[in-house]
Amino acid sequence: MKDLFDRVNQYGMLKVPLSLWGIVAFQARHWLLILAAVIGMRRSPDTARLLGSEGVPFLHLALEVPVLLIVYAAVNRDPGGDRFARWVWRYAREIITLTATLNLAWIAWYFAGIPRWKAMPDNLVLLGGLFDLMIVVAVWKSEYYKQMFAEFPEPKASAPEDES
């Protein structure tokens, strides 16, 4: 019984598990890289080398925007949450799948354009694609995720007007 109450928030909805934050962090990995580089540049300008020779990976950032919407919806998952947050939360599994598909499309495009295989970073890129596939399977197979993404607290009821 205690385990059940540990999984429910103050609104009676399933809590967002740590694994979802891990999924978001992995699928938004280039945003985290940019954040680390920006924070690090305050201490040492050499930290900008984290971005590589091509600079800011705008294509990667654009491909990862959909999963960042889930962060917005998770933070606004309370009775005061707006309609957009409710919509995003309802379709979060599809958004995670979309982000994984976009990442896999980028991986295919990357491998189509390389002249020869290099063990590093190509194995790491393939591993990232495998993780994306595992994330999609886990999110769609898990009953917890299915139930959690179906729940969003009811909006606050408006106070009735005093008719005097």
N, C-alpha and C positions, 0 to 999 in steps of 0.2 A: 504494500500500500504506500509506503514511504517513497518507493521508486516512482510511482505514478505522480505523486505531488511534486517530485523533483523535476519532472518533465513538463509541468504546466506553469504558465506565467500567471500574473495577477488577473488577467482577463479570461482565464479558463482555456486558453489556447496553448497548443504545444510550443515549447520554447524553441528558439532557433539554436540548433546544435553547433558545437565548435567545428564539426566537420563541414558545415556549410560555409563558415568563414574561411576554412582551409581551401575549399573549392573556389570561392571567390578570389582568394589571394593567388591561387595558382593560375586561374583563368585571366586574371588581371596582372600577371607577372611583369609586363612591361611598364605598367603604371607604377608598380612598386620599385622597379629599377630606376625610373625617372625620379621618383621621390627620394630614393637613397642617394642618387647622384646630386640632386639639388641640395639636400641636407649636407652631404659630404663636401660639396664645393664651398660651403661657408667656412670649413676648416682648412681645406686644401684644394686649390684649383685643379690639381692632378686627378681628383676624383672624377672629373668629366670623362676620363678615359674609360670609365665603366660603360659609357654609351657606345663605344667603338669608334671606328674611323668614319662612319657614316652619320654620326650625330644622332639627333632625336629620331626614334623610329615611329614616325607619324602614322604609317600604315598599320603597324602593330597596335598602336594606341586606339586607332579608329575601330579595329576589329574587336577590341576588348571592351568597348563602351557598353554594349548591351548588358554584360554581367554586372557592371557598376550600378545599373538601375535596380538590381536586386538589393544592393546595399541601401539605397534610398528607401525601398519598400520595407526592408527589415527594420530600419530605424524608425519609420513612421507606422509601424504595425501596432497601433493602439486605436481606441475609439475616435480619436481626432484625426486619423489618417485620411488623406484626400483620396479622391476617386482614382487618380493616376497611380498612387501607391497600391491601391486595392487591385487595379488591373494588372500591374506588374507582378504583384504577389501571386495572383491567380495563374499567371502564365510563366512563372519562374522556371519551371522545368523545361519549358520550350525555349526560354531565353538562355538557359545553361546549354541546351542542345545546340542552339544557334551559334553561341560563342565557340563551342567546341568544333562545330562544322566550319566556321570561319577560320579557326586556327588550323584545322586539317587542310583546308583549301590553301592556306598560305604555305603550309609544309609541302604540299604537292607542287605548288608553284616554285618554291625554293629549290626542290630537288629536280624539277624540270630544267632549271636554269644553271645548275652547277656543272662545270666541265668534267670534274673528277671527284670521286668520293674521298673525303678526309674523315678519319675516325673521329676527330674532334673538330668541329662541333656537331657534325652530322649525326652521330649516335645520340647525342643529347637532344637534338631536334626531334629525332624519331621517338625517343623516350617521352618527350613532351606530348607528342601525338598519341602515344599509347595511354598516357595518363588521361588525356582528354576523352578517349574512348571509354576508359574505365569509369570516369566521372559520370558520363552519360548513362552507362549501364546501371551504376549504383543509384543515381537519382531516379531513374524510371522503375527500378526493381524494388526500391525501398518503400514499404508501406508507411513508414514514419514520414518520409518526405512527401509522399502522396497526401497524407492526412494534413501535415503541417501547411503545405501550400494551398490546401483547400480552406483553411481557417484564417479568418481576419476578423478582429473584433467589430461588432456592430457599431455604427456611428452613434455619436451622442444624440440622445433625443432632445429636441428643442424644448425649452421650458414653455409650458402653456401660457398664453397671454391672459392677463387678468381682465375680465369683462365687467368692470364696474362702472 
